[in-house]
Amino acid sequence: MSRSPVGRISRRDTFIALRKPAGRAVVGPLRVSWLPPDTDDRIPQVGYAIGRRCGKAVRRNRLRRRLREAVRLHPPVPGTYLVAADPVAGDLSFTDLVSTVGSAMSSAARKGTRR
């Protein structure tokens, strides 16, 4: 079993820091917040925010799994990301979801490094 090129956000203070991100992007039904990596972090960390308005638990979990796979297929540049989804994201085809996730994450990181 190979290691995933993407890590998970596990610390509460990281989620709190993402309230004031360095970069932010909205592409279609996805919103992405980005923080630059700590010193030598080479593996990006990603968290997912799927609210109850996206549907019941089965639908939310399916969307989270699809988002996780889309991020794994197109690993972002190092940093910390929070991917939030609107209910419409669950209706996208997987190909559209992958391209939307990729463009939102790269746009958020690009906006964050401009400063």
Secondary structure, 3 states (H helix, E strand, C coil): CCCCCCEECCCHHHHHHCCCCCEEEEECCEEEEEECCCCCCCCCEEEEEECHHHCCHHHHHHHHHHHHHHHHHCCCCCCEEEEEECHHHHHCCHHHHHHHHHHHHHHHHHHHHCC
